[in-house]
Amino acid sequence: MSYFIEQQEWQSLPEYAQRDVYDYFLHIKQRCESKSYIERNKSETIAFSNLSASNIEEWASDKEDNERESNS
């Protein structure tokens, strides 16, 4: 996914705000390139995947839907 800021919108910001956005971009870029950030993201993805896998049967089950229908 790619994001684009229209030049007119960008130029409508005061210079200090443009500088803040650019500094924040550099901060995020540096953080994303760091090894600890990459490793933390991997471990969070694995943990979420494991949680999702353990809940897939419950999510796929019609039990809750059937209970709602019978209570209606």
C-alpha distance (Angstrom), angle and dihedral (degrees) to the residues before:
residue distance angle dihedral
M1 . . .
S2 3.73 . .
Y3 3.78 128.5 .
F4 3.77 126.4 -153.4
I5 3.79 130.2 -165.8
E6 3.77 113.4 -153.7
Q7 3.80 111.4 -119.3
Q8 3.80 91.1 -126.4
E9 3.81 91.2 53.9
W10 3.80 91.7 46.3
Q11 3.79 92.8 49.6
S12 3.79 91.5 48.6
L13 3.81 88.7 66.6
P14 3.80 117.1 90.0
E15 3.80 113.0 -105.5
Y16 3.82 92.6 -108.8
A17 3.82 89.9 55.4
Q18 3.81 91.4 49.4
R19 3.80 88.4 51.4
D20 3.83 91.0 49.3
V21 3.81 91.9 51.2
Y22 3.79 91.5 47.8
D23 3.83 92.5 47.4
Y24 3.80 90.3 49.4
F25 3.80 90.4 49.4
L26 3.82 90.3 52.8
H27 3.81 90.4 47.7
I28 3.81 92.4 51.8
K29 3.80 91.6 44.7
Q30 3.80 91.8 51.9
R31 3.80 91.8 46.1
C32 3.81 91.9 50.4
E33 3.78 91.6 50.7
S34 3.78 94.2 51.9
K35 3.80 116.6 103.8
S36 3.80 93.9 -130.8
Y37 3.82 91.1 55.5
I38 3.79 91.6 50.2
E39 3.81 92.2 47.6
R40 3.82 92.5 46.7
N41 3.79 90.4 50.6
K42 3.80 90.9 49.9
S43 3.80 92.7 50.9
E44 3.82 92.0 46.8
T45 3.80 90.3 49.8
I46 3.80 91.7 49.7
A47 3.80 92.0 47.6
F48 3.80 91.4 49.5
S49 3.81 91.3 46.7
N50 3.80 90.9 51.9
L51 3.79 91.3 49.0
S52 3.78 91.2 48.0
A53 3.78 92.3 48.7
S54 3.79 91.9 50.8
N55 3.81 91.6 50.7
I56 3.79 99.6 42.1
E57 3.80 94.3 96.1
E58 3.79 91.0 50.8
W59 3.81 91.6 47.7
A60 3.79 92.5 47.4
S61 3.81 92.0 48.5
D62 3.79 119.5 104.9
K63 3.82 90.8 -153.3
E64 3.81 95.6 102.6
D65 3.82 92.4 43.9
N66 3.80 90.8 50.7
E67 3.82 90.8 49.8
R68 3.79 91.2 52.0
E69 3.79 92.0 49.5
S70 3.78 93.0 49.9
N71 3.84 91.0 50.0
S72 3.79 92.3 52.1
